[in-house]
Structure formats: structure tokens, C-alpha cells
Amino acid sequence: MNKILEVNGLKKDFDTFSLDNISFSLQEGCITGFIGINGAGKTTTIKSILGLVLKDSGSIKLFGKDVDKNETALKNHIGLVLDEGYFYEDMTIKEMKSVIAPAYSNWDESVFKSYIKRFQLHLNQEISTLSKGMRMKFAISLALSHHADLLIMDEPTSGLDPLVRRELMDILLEFMKEDGKSVFFSTHITSDLDKVADVLILIDKGKILLMEEKDILLDTHGFVKGDKKMLNKHTRKLFLTLQETEYGFEGLTNKKNVVREQMNGVLIERPTIEDIMLAYIGGNVNVA
Ligand SMILES: Nc1ncnc2c1ncn2[C@@H]1O[C@H](COP(=O)(O)OP(=O)(O)OP(=O)(O)O)[C@@H](O)[C@H]1O
């Protein structure tokens, strides 16, 4: 599989926050979830990739080419949905589209119109009167109307109701049906990724803590409950988090098979992506 985006040694210092030597890559044909709590550095990373924030150091390659040297050509391949509105509020949908469309050499008006129809948006409606869900749908319509290969979305589901979030997930899966497409999707609402993500990248305090295929993560991690008698110097080391009560314990392990072998009789449940995220960013972590 081709690497569609390669980020190497990305650094950005703000007064009270730093992106600390961020490196990761995205594989073609994958939906990659970029997860982390509020303020973890997701937006700063995405904006640095796009050149909307000036990085201090590091290299970024899109489709194998240096972003700094090929900005305009590469922009044609990217569909962008940012969390903060980048629309002119007093324009209508049609007027805003006319500002954005000429920036893309492969703009496809018929695709745009089909999304507007599908989302029941009205070309003459003023942006300032759009609800949050309608804004997101408009942003998606723009992002998908120039045959982009990589869709980059920053917190697209934030503040949306479950129905609209589901609709968005369906659109992503539809987009992925065509060969060579990829999605990079930042969110702190990890439940959105349960169904759609192939790979997860976890960022916290400006550092990448974890990068793994979702299925492998969910297979190797387990939420374990059992009798306190099973805990000893060795078995304790198998846990990322551990809570003990008078009688029992519960904790998250990243070595599910070893726990199964060495701790007979414990109950092992499948964790959610959120359980895993919180275990890695919380204290009390024994990462081997
Ligand atoms: N222009 C800036 N100047 C100074 N600090 C900044 C600037 N932009 C972002 N930050 C800081 O960088 C940190 C990371 O912010 P960022 O928006 O990247 O996080 P995030 O993971 O996207 O959070 P959220 O989920 O809340 O959107 C925050 O502490 C923020 O205050």
C-alpha cells in the first residue's frame, strides 16, 4: 500500500504548547482516526500539514511529494473539512461555492449539485442561517466536489446529532469504495470511529502515543475483571490501568493473551476505543 501522507519530525512551539517531534504516515485506502482529548494538538497538527500554521521544523510529504514545494498542485488532491467555519457568513451557499470552486482545477459542478440535493440544502440560503449540521453538510459537499483523493476532516462530528453523524459515516464509507481514496479524521468522539476507522493514531500533549490498526488494538487490549488474589508483582505489569477494590480489581491490558494464559478465571471484556484512549493518556500507565 502507498503512503499517502508522511509526517516526519514535525515541531511547532506555541507559548504554552508544543508539537513534539510528530511522525506518522497514512496508508492509501484507509480511514485513519486521529484521536485525542481537547487541546491534545490535533488541529495544530492538521493545520501544520496544510501550511495553515507555520511549522518550526519537520518534513511533510503528500502523495510522495514535499508539500512546501508543491502546494497548489497537491491542494487539488485534498478535500478539507475544518471544525471552525471558514465561510463568509453573509454569502449564500451558491456565492460561497463560487469563491471556492475556482481554486480547484478539477472542480465538478454536477457532483456538487448532487450533494446539495442529497443533503436538501438550498443554493440561495445564506450561510449565517445554516444549522451546525447543515454547515457540515455544505463543507462536505465542497470537499467532495473536486475528486479529492485524501479527505482531511478536523472534528467534523463535533456538536452534531447522532443522525447527522451516522449520515457522515455513510458518506465516508461511500467515498472509500473508489480505489485510491483515504480519509484522515480527527475527533475526540471516538465512538464515531468504532465502525469506520481502519487505523488509529493517538495524540496527547503534542506527542503521538499510539499508532495501530483498529482491529489489532481491539484484539490485543482487554478490559479485565477478577479476584484481587490474582494480582502479584508480575501480573500487575500486564495492565495499563488498574483499579482495586476491597475484593476485586479491574483494569485495561494491552497483553490480552498473556493475561488469559497467566490469570486463570478472570473475566475479559472487549474495550471501546475510548477505554483504550483514556488508559494511554491517563496516569498509572505501564507501557512496555
Ligand atoms: N495560535 C496559537 N497560539 C498559541 N497557542 C495555540 C495556538 N493554536 C493552538 N494553541 C494551543 O495549542 C494547544 C493544542 O490545540 P489544538 O487546537 O491543536 O488541540 P486539539 O487537539 O485540536 O483540541 P480540540 O479537540 O479542543 O479542538 C492548545 O493548548 C491551544 O491553546
Ligand as a Chemical Component Dictionary entry (heavy atoms), coordinates in Angstrom:
data_LIG
# 
_chem_comp.id                   LIG 
_chem_comp.type                 NON-POLYMER 
_chem_comp.pdbx_formal_charge   0 
_chem_comp.three_letter_code    LIG 
# 
loop_
_chem_comp_atom.comp_id 
_chem_comp_atom.atom_id 
_chem_comp_atom.alt_atom_id 
_chem_comp_atom.type_symbol 
_chem_comp_atom.charge 
_chem_comp_atom.model_Cartn_x 
_chem_comp_atom.model_Cartn_y 
_chem_comp_atom.model_Cartn_z 
_chem_comp_atom.pdbx_ordinal 
LIG N1  N1  N 0 -2.135  30.189 17.539 1  
LIG C1  C1  C 0 -1.914  29.667 18.761 2  
LIG N2  N2  N 0 -1.189  30.330 19.677 3  
LIG C2  C2  C 0 -0.929  29.783 20.895 4  
LIG N3  N3  N 0 -1.381  28.587 21.297 5  
LIG C3  C3  C 0 -2.120  27.878 20.429 6  
LIG C4  C4  C 0 -2.434  28.370 19.120 7  
LIG N4  N4  N 0 -3.181  27.436 18.468 8  
LIG C5  C5  C 0 -3.326  26.421 19.343 9  
LIG N5  N5  N 0 -2.719  26.672 20.510 10 
LIG C6  C6  C 0 -2.657  25.795 21.685 11 
LIG O1  O1  O 0 -2.211  24.536 21.267 12 
LIG C7  C7  C 0 -2.848  23.525 22.054 13 
LIG C8  C8  C 0 -3.417  22.456 21.150 14 
LIG O2  O2  O 0 -4.535  22.993 20.459 15 
LIG P1  P1  P 0 -5.257  22.202 19.290 16 
LIG O3  O3  O 0 -6.347  23.095 18.784 17 
LIG O4  O4  O 0 -4.238  21.730 18.311 18 
LIG O5  O5  O 0 -5.857  20.944 20.070 19 
LIG P2  P2  P 0 -6.972  19.912 19.597 20 
LIG O6  O6  O 0 -6.437  18.567 19.920 21 
LIG O7  O7  O 0 -7.368  20.174 18.186 22 
LIG O8  O8  O 0 -8.157  20.283 20.589 23 
LIG P3  P3  P 0 -9.767  20.289 20.373 24 
LIG O9  O9  O 0 -10.201 18.852 20.365 25 
LIG O10 O10 O 0 -10.223 21.022 21.577 26 
LIG O11 O11 O 0 -10.026 21.015 19.088 27 
LIG C9  C9  C 0 -3.880  24.224 22.932 28 
LIG O12 O12 O 0 -3.326  24.366 24.223 29 
LIG C10 C10 C 0 -4.023  25.574 22.276 30 
LIG O13 O13 O 0 -4.314  26.562 23.220 31 
# 
loop_
_chem_comp_bond.comp_id 
_chem_comp_bond.atom_id_1 
_chem_comp_bond.atom_id_2 
_chem_comp_bond.value_order 
_chem_comp_bond.pdbx_ordinal 
LIG N1  C1  SING 1  
LIG C1  N2  SING 2  
LIG C1  C4  DOUB 3  
LIG N2  C2  DOUB 4  
LIG C2  N3  SING 5  
LIG N3  C3  DOUB 6  
LIG C3  C4  SING 7  
LIG C3  N5  SING 8  
LIG C4  N4  SING 9  
LIG N4  C5  DOUB 10 
LIG C5  N5  SING 11 
LIG N5  C6  SING 12 
LIG C6  O1  SING 13 
LIG C6  C10 SING 14 
LIG O1  C7  SING 15 
LIG C7  C8  SING 16 
LIG C7  C9  SING 17 
LIG C8  O2  SING 18 
LIG O2  P1  SING 19 
LIG P1  O3  DOUB 20 
LIG P1  O4  SING 21 
LIG P1  O5  SING 22 
LIG O5  P2  SING 23 
LIG P2  O6  DOUB 24 
LIG P2  O7  SING 25 
LIG P2  O8  SING 26 
LIG O8  P3  SING 27 
LIG P3  O9  DOUB 28 
LIG P3  O10 SING 29 
LIG P3  O11 SING 30 
LIG C9  O12 SING 31 
LIG C9  C10 SING 32 
LIG C10 O13 SING 33 
# 
